[in-house]
Structures are given as structure tokens and as C-alpha cells.
């Protein structure tokens, strides 16, 4: 959850450069109060942020995926389930009453792709997110050292760490071994989790192409979003293919250490595409102040992965709600401080 790739330069750059954004307050204007209500694809949410897709949540804290889905529903913000999340599409659909997003890792097999699309549609999902920023497996030294996998590797070091965290160990024992539950219906029965992990490695192709998007656009009748856009050429192509939204993202600084932060390409893309497509951002956002800075820089909406997960890992069932309450309170304070009544007016406070 805390790590990036290589030397974690871009992991730090993401948050650092968001916090270089400066806002200009207006203190002597009439002010009627701030509203965080934000309309996205025809639905009005209570805050301008949602919970980003995170893989392996149940390995970090048992049932974390379900905890965050419940928190998102309670706070009326979108929850996005990853293909490699540890709750099933049906479970998340039931928790959110069908109001969830699904992020697709594109399978190598088109039949499996179609099954996943049908699965999400039947469950009531209206927004499909295509992942573009993981064309290859990243080099992540911390995860290599820790033996991150499902199930976790039982090295002496990991066993000792588990023994010194009895609450996590007990909760995990009660919850059972975490699983890629979205994928379980599509594999042969009788495979253990180690075999399932190998199956996942062989099943998904990270490279998203024009042809792949075209086919999915024809099949998917709901909102279609591409996540991982940082290049104007990619943005232009995605728009030509008829996508409804773009998420500027660098996978949380976990793929390309020498890449740009997310706030830099967002600022540039907003100039050319801000009025043509729903432009969103994730990566590096840790607080409500970061949310406000991202919105002021041109994002219509934001997503956070690590911050809500930290809440779940720290406080279990209560952590998701606590994290979202804090984020809402922080966004509210920034808007009230600068004298901004509506989220869409935050760009007028940007010091360029």
C-alpha cells in the first residue's frame, strides 16, 4: 500500500507537486456557504472524490474491499472495484445497490473479456474503467522483498511480522484467505490460491490498444472511462473512440519512476480537453486539500486509493467512514477558507 516502483521517485513527486499548487482566497465577498455536491455522468454525489480501484485489499486488511464499498455508499461517493479486488462483483453490487464502477484489466482471451463485461452489466454497473497504465509488470523492490502474493508467502520474516500483529492475524483467520473473487467463476474448480495467482498472471494483457477499446465501446452501453492518460496523443485517440471520461493517472507512482506526476499532465490536458470530456485524476492525493488543488487545476472529479485504505487498515470496519469523513471535512474547510461556493468554481481560485 505504501510502496512505489524502483526508487519511489514518482511516488513522492505525485504528492509533492500537488502541494505546490496555490489557491487565492477572496475574503471580502459575500459568501453563502460551500457545497461539495458534484454531478458526474448524470448522478449527483455528496463530494468531489471517490474511492479508486485497489488490488489485493483483503490482503492488507480483511474484508477491506467490502468496508470501503459500504463507506462509499453511506457517503454517496463512487466506489470502483478492481478486477483484482478481493470482493466479488455481486457483493459490491449488493452493498452499493448497483451504484459502483468496475475497472477492467483487459484479458488476453476475448471470451473472458465478454463474460466480465456481461457480469458487470448484469450486476448493475453503469461505469466501466479501462486500465491503460499497466502495460507491463512494474519493478517494485519492496514487494519482491516482502514476497507479496495471494496467498502471502510464508517466509520466516513474514511469519514473525504476522505474529507481532495479532489483530490482523486474528481478523484474517476469521475472514479466511483473501481471494480474487471476481475471477473465481471463470477458472477451473479445485485450484488453490497459488494456482489462481499464476492463472491471473497468464490471463491478463496490460497493453490497451485502439482495437481493444473499439470493441469494448461497441459492447458496453454504459459510461466508458480510460484510466492512466497522461499524453495528449492518447487523450485525443480515446476521445475519437467515443469514451465518456478520462482519468489522469500514473498508477499511484507504481509503474514508471521517471514519469511525470499526475498534476502536471492534468493541468495541460485540462486546457485542451476540459470542455470536451469528463476529466478526472487520481495519484498522489492524500488529503482534502489535495482534492481541492486537483479540482482547481482542472479535474472535474478525483479518486483516492491509499487514503481510504489507510483508514480501513488502521480502524477496520470504522476506518472507511472515518477516512471519508475527514476528507469531506478538509475539502469543506478549504472551500470555506478561499470563499468558493461550488466545486466547479475552484479553478477561479488557482494561482497560475
C-alpha positions, 0 to 999 in steps of 0.5 A, spaced: 500 500 500 505 504 501 510 502 496 512 505 489 516 502 483 524 502 483 526 508 487 519 511 489 521 517 485 514 518 482 511 516 488 513 522 492 513 527 486 505 525 485 504 528 492 509 533 492 507 537 486 500 537 488 502 541 494 505 546 490 499 548 487 496 555 490 489 557 491 487 565 492 482 566 497 477 572 496 475 574 503 471 580 502 465 577 498 459 575 500 459 568 501 453 563 502 456 557 504 460 551 500 457 545 497 461 539 495 455 536 491 458 534 484 454 531 478 458 526 474 455 522 468 448 524 470 448 522 478 449 527 483 454 525 489 455 528 496 463 530 494 468 531 489 472 524 490 471 517 490 474 511 492 479 508 486 480 501 484 485 497 489 488 490 488 489 485 493 485 489 499 483 483 503 490 482 503 492 488 507 486 488 511 480 483 511 474 484 508 477 491 506 474 491 499 467 490 502 468 496 508 470 501 503 464 499 498 459 500 504 463 507 506 462 509 499 455 508 499 453 511 506 457 517 503 454 517 496 461 517 493 463 512 487 466 506 489 470 502 483 472 495 484 478 492 481 478 486 477 483 484 482 479 486 488 478 481 493 470 482 493 466 479 488 462 483 483 455 481 486 457 483 493 459 490 491 453 490 487 449 488 493 452 493 498 452 499 493 445 497 490 448 497 483 451 504 484 459 502 483 464 502 477 468 496 475 475 497 472 477 492 467 484 489 466 483 487 459 484 479 458 488 476 453 482 471 451 476 475 448 471 470 451 473 472 458 473 479 456 465 478 454 463 474 460 466 480 465 463 485 461 456 481 461 457 480 469 458 487 470 452 489 466 448 484 469 450 486 476 448 493 475 454 497 473 453 503 469 461 505 469 466 501 466 474 503 467 479 501 462 486 500 465 491 503 460 497 504 465 499 497 466 502 495 460 507 491 463 509 488 470 512 494 474 519 493 478 517 494 485 523 492 490 519 492 496 514 487 494 519 482 491 522 483 498 516 482 502 514 476 497 507 479 496 502 474 493 495 471 494 496 467 498 502 471 502 508 467 502 510 464 508 517 466 509 520 466 516 520 474 516 513 474 514 511 469 519 514 473 525 511 480 522 504 476 522 505 474 529 507 481 532 500 483 529 495 479 532 489 483 530 490 482 523 492 475 524 486 474 528 481 478 523 484 474 517 483 467 520 476 469 521 475 472 514 479 466 511 484 467 505 483 473 501 481 471 494 480 474 487 473 473 487 471 476 481 475 471 477 473 465 481 467 463 476 471 463 470 477 458 472 477 451 473 474 448 480 479 445 485 485 450 484 488 453 490 490 460 491 497 459 488 494 456 482 489 462 481 495 467 482 499 464 476 492 463 472 491 471 473 498 472 471 497 468 464 490 471 463 491 478 463 494 483 457 496 490 460 497 493 453 490 497 451 490 498 444 485 502 439 482 495 437 481 493 444 477 499 446 473 499 439 470 493 441 469 494 448 465 501 446 461 497 441 459 492 447 458 496 453 452 501 453 454 504 459 459 510 461 466 508 458 472 511 462 480 510 460 484 510 466 492 512 466 492 518 460 497 522 461 499 524 453 495 528 449 496 523 443 492 518 447 487 523 450 485 525 443 485 517 440 480 515 446 476 521 445 475 519 437 473 512 440 467 515 443 469 514 451 465 518 456 471 520 461 478 520 462 482 519 468 489 522 469 493 517 472 500 514 473 498 508 477 499 511 484 507 512 482 507 504 481 509 503 474 514 508 471 519 512 476 521 517 471 514 519 469 511 525 470 506 526 476 499 526 475 498 534 476 502 536 471 499 532 465 492 534 468 493 541 468 495 541 460 490 536 458 485 540 462 486 546 457 485 542 451 480 537 453 476 540 459 470 542 455 470 536 451 470 530 456 469 528 463 476 529 466 478 526 472 485 524 476 487 520 481 495 519 484 498 522 489 492 525 493 492 524 500 488 529 503 482 534 502 486 539 500 489 535 495 482 534 492 481 541 492 488 543 488 486 537 483 479 540 482 482 547 481 487 545 476 482 542 472 479 535 474 472 535 474 472 529 479 478 525 483 479 518 486 483 516 492 486 509 493 491 509 499 487 514 503 481 510 504 485 504 505 489 507 510 483 508 514 480 501 513 487 498 515 488 502 521 480 502 524 477 496 520 470 496 519 470 504 522 476 506 518 472 507 511 467 512 514 472 515 518 477 516 512 471 519 508 469 523 513 475 527 514 476 528 507 469 531 506 471 535 512 478 538 509 475 539 502 469 543 506 474 547 510 478 549 504 472 551 500 470 555 506 477 558 507 478 561 499 470 563 499 468 558 493 461 556 493 461 550 488 466 545 486 466 547 479 468 554 481 475 552 484 479 553 478 477 561 479 481 560 485 488 557 482 494 561 482 497 560 475 
